[in-house]
Amino acid sequence: MNEFKLNSISPIDGRYFDKTKDLNRYFSEKALIFYRIKVEIEYFISLCKTGIPQLRNFESKKFKELRKIYQDFSIEDAKAIKEIEKVTNHDVKAVEYFIKEKFDALKLSDYKEFIHFALTSQDINNTAIPLSIKDFIEEVYIPEINNVLDAINTKCKELKNITIIARTHGQPASPTKLGKEFKVFWTRVTNQLSTLKNIPNSAKFAGAVGNFNAHKVAYPNIDWKKFGKNFIENELSLNYSFPTTQIEHYDSLAALFDNCRRINNILLDMCLDIWSYISHDYFKQKIIKGEVGSSAMPHKVNPIDFENAEGNIGLANSIFDFLSNKLPKIKTTERP
């Protein structure tokens, strides 16, 4: 274990880093900055296609160079933005200034004032964060849940002919097949995963209070609602939320968190059942050479992985519960 892990306050970045390290591509500070830059660049490119007079002469062959700003985004770039933020004390504005510096380097200074044109910070945050969550769900979460489902299904097949005494109210009941008991969990997770896949990744993009006010004043002949919908759905592959206030209403995000919490609860239920099977001697745990089950009782092999899962799932669910309750009720500038 390196010093970074040893000095981490959270076990997510410390003890469990080997299991969670893939998440920093989506949820680290560097990742958030990356997604913000991506949205800003793609927005500028979309503006160039609207016919705005000041951008008509921007050569489309330059789009590739612009996209390289986020495609080649490095840790040094992230550090540079954090240095700018020390002055601005505003994270999104620091991203804007960084991109303007890149425009200067590319000899595109004449166009740099259209970076972040007529936007509020939440136009960037409410697209960058859903984009990062969408990528995580598609690239990591669903494949990992499918791996769990495959493992459960394997156990269903291995244990399909093994008969055990089922328990109700904690007491011996009627016989059942052990494979069938695992099939219950496989079915429940499969159903919830199917529901999760249909939850939209919603994004807001409509200016300071959701009306495209500044856009319409500057260029009244452009259909900005149509522009916003096209940008969100066709350029970023997100679901366009309209109408909104200054912020996205987070109902879809709350639904996603609730769905993840249900999947967690099913897996937690399975952990509790397996713990019970172990305690009733239906299962025996493998003894791994060198591992110590108890500091005082060396003959023991404790079900620590299932107990650990129970605790971590409970903690994750409490955060999901807080966010899904808090976010849809967040204050806006329009509230008296």
URURVEN-V223950 format. One record per residue. SS is DSSP state (@ for helix, = for strand, . for the rest). PSI is psi in radians with two decimals (999 if undefined). OMEGA is omega as a letter, one per 40 degrees, with the letter a starting at -180 (* if undefined). Layout:
{{SS	PSI	OMEGA} {SS	PSI	OMEGA}}
This chain:
{{.	2.25	a} {.	3.03	a} {@	-0.61	i} {@	-0.80	a} {@	-0.70	a} {@	-0.52	a} {@	-0.04	a} {.	2.43	i} {.	-0.73	a} {.	2.40	i} {.	-0.33	i} {.	-0.73	i} {.	-0.04	a} {.	-1.72	a} {.	-0.68	a} {.	0.24	a} {@	-0.64	a} {@	-0.46	i} {@	-0.39	a} {@	-0.01	a} {@	-0.51	i} {@	-0.35	a} {@	-0.41	a} {@	-0.21	i} {@	-0.27	a} {@	-0.56	a} {@	0.07	i} {.	2.95	i} {@	-0.73	i} {@	-0.72	a} {@	-0.73	i} {@	-0.75	i} {@	-0.76	i} {@	-0.87	a} {@	-0.60	i} {@	-0.77	i} {@	-0.75	i} {@	-0.80	i} {@	-0.77	i} {@	-0.78	a} {@	-0.81	a} {@	-0.57	i} {@	-0.80	i} {@	-0.77	i} {@	-0.72	i} {@	-0.65	i} {@	-0.65	a} {@	-0.36	a} {.	0.03	a} {.	-0.29	a} {.	0.19	i} {.	2.22	a} {@	-0.73	a} {@	-0.24	a} {@	0.05	a} {.	-0.55	a} {.	0.05	i} {.	2.14	a} {.	2.24	a} {@	-0.42	i} {@	-0.26	i} {@	-0.24	a} {@	-0.66	a} {@	-0.72	i} {@	-0.66	i} {@	-0.76	a} {@	-0.45	i} {@	-0.34	i} {@	-0.72	i} {@	-0.50	i} {@	-0.57	i} {.	0.29	a} {.	2.28	a} {.	2.99	i} {@	-0.56	i} {@	-0.65	i} {@	-0.75	i} {@	-0.72	i} {@	-0.70	i} {@	-0.70	i} {@	-0.68	i} {@	-0.53	i} {@	-0.72	i} {@	-0.68	a} {@	-0.48	i} {@	-0.50	i} {@	-0.85	a} {@	-0.49	a} {.	0.58	a} {.	2.03	a} {@	-0.75	a} {@	-0.66	i} {@	-0.61	i} {@	-0.66	i} {@	-0.77	i} {@	-0.83	a} {@	-0.66	i} {@	-0.79	i} {@	-0.65	i} {@	-0.66	i} {@	-0.67	i} {@	-0.67	i} {@	-0.71	i} {@	-0.77	a} {@	-0.52	i} {.	0.12	a} {.	0.73	i} {.	0.49	a} {@	-0.53	a} {@	-0.31	a} {@	-0.07	a} {@	-0.35	i} {@	-0.11	i} {@	0.00	i} {.	2.24	i} {.	0.42	a} {.	2.14	i} {.	0.26	a} {.	2.76	i} {.	2.84	a} {@	-0.62	a} {@	-0.34	i} {@	-0.55	i} {@	-0.86	a} {@	-0.72	a} {@	0.12	i} {@	-0.71	a} {@	-0.79	a} {@	-0.83	i} {@	-0.60	i} {@	-0.73	i} {@	-0.70	i} {@	-0.74	i} {@	-0.83	i} {@	-0.74	i} {@	-0.81	a} {@	-0.77	a} {@	-0.65	a} {@	-0.45	a} {@	-0.96	a} {@	-0.95	a} {@	-0.79	i} {@	-0.67	i} {@	-0.73	i} {@	-0.66	i} {@	-0.62	i} {@	-0.72	i} {@	-0.77	i} {@	-0.70	i} {@	-0.72	i} {@	-0.72	i} {@	-0.75	a} {@	-0.63	i} {@	-0.75	i} {@	-0.63	i} {@	-0.77	a} {@	-0.72	a} {@	-0.56	a} {.	0.18	a} {.	-0.44	a} {.	0.13	a} {.	2.14	a} {=	2.36	i} {=	2.91	i} {=	2.06	i} {=	2.81	i} {=	2.39	i} {=	2.43	a} {.	0.46	i} {.	0.06	a} {=	2.66	i} {=	2.35	a} {=	-2.07	a} {=	2.87	i} {=	2.68	i} {=	2.88	i} {=	2.32	a} {@	-0.65	i} {@	-0.65	i} {@	-0.64	i} {@	-0.65	i} {@	-0.54	i} {@	-0.53	i} {@	-0.81	a} {@	-0.67	i} {@	-0.77	a} {@	-0.75	a} {@	-0.80	a} {@	-0.72	i} {@	-0.76	i} {@	-0.75	a} {@	-0.60	i} {@	-0.65	i} {@	-0.71	i} {@	-0.76	a} {@	-0.69	a} {@	-0.32	a} {.	0.01	i} {.	2.17	a} {.	2.60	i} {.	1.56	a} {=	2.52	a} {=	2.51	i} {=	2.44	a} {.	1.52	a} {.	0.46	i} {.	-3.00	a} {.	-0.73	i} {.	0.36	i} {.	0.25	a} {.	0.07	a} {.	0.58	a} {@	-0.97	a} {@	-0.66	i} {@	-0.81	a} {@	-0.64	i} {@	-0.73	a} {@	-0.75	a} {.	1.40	a} {.	-0.29	a} {.	-0.05	i} {.	2.37	i} {.	1.62	a} {@	-0.53	i} {@	-0.76	i} {@	-0.71	i} {@	-0.85	a} {@	-0.76	i} {@	-0.77	i} {@	-0.74	a} {@	-0.84	a} {@	-0.80	a} {@	-0.65	a} {@	-0.59	a} {@	-0.64	a} {.	-0.15	i} {.	0.71	i} {.	3.06	i} {=	2.22	a} {=	2.11	i} {=	2.11	i} {.	2.31	e} {.	2.82	i} {.	3.08	i} {.	-2.54	i} {.	-0.45	a} {.	2.80	i} {.	2.53	a} {.	-0.15	i} {.	0.21	i} {@	-0.69	i} {@	-0.67	i} {@	-0.71	i} {@	-0.71	i} {@	-0.70	i} {@	-0.82	a} {@	-0.70	i} {@	-0.68	i} {@	-0.78	i} {@	-0.63	i} {@	-0.68	i} {@	-0.74	i} {@	-0.75	i} {@	-0.76	a} {@	-0.62	i} {@	-0.78	i} {@	-0.62	i} {@	-0.74	i} {@	-0.71	i} {@	-0.74	i} {@	-0.72	i} {@	-0.68	i} {@	-0.77	i} {@	-0.71	i} {@	-0.75	i} {@	-0.73	i} {@	-0.69	i} {@	-0.75	a} {@	-0.45	i} {.	0.20	i} {.	0.36	i} {.	-0.63	i} {.	2.60	i} {.	2.46	i} {.	2.53	i} {.	2.46	i} {.	2.10	a} {.	2.19	a} {.	2.27	i} {.	-0.42	i} {.	2.55	a} {.	2.14	a} {.	-0.53	a} {.	2.45	i} {.	-0.36	a} {.	-0.41	a} {.	1.51	a} {.	-0.24	i} {.	-0.20	a} {.	2.53	i} {.	1.78	a} {.	2.57	i} {.	1.01	a} {@	-0.56	a} {@	-0.69	i} {@	-0.63	i} {@	-0.66	i} {@	-0.75	i} {@	-0.71	i} {@	-0.79	a} {@	-0.79	a} {@	-0.64	i} {@	-0.71	i} {@	-0.73	i} {@	-0.78	i} {@	-0.74	a} {@	-0.60	i} {@	-0.62	i} {@	-0.77	i} {@	-0.76	a} {@	-0.77	i} {@	-0.84	a} {@	-0.75	a} {@	-0.40	i} {@	-0.64	a} {@	-0.84	a} {@	-0.78	a} {@	-0.22	a} {@	0.29	a} {.	2.54	a} {.	2.59	i} {.	2.98	i} {.	-0.23	a} {.	-0.12	a} {.	2.30	a} {.	999	*}}
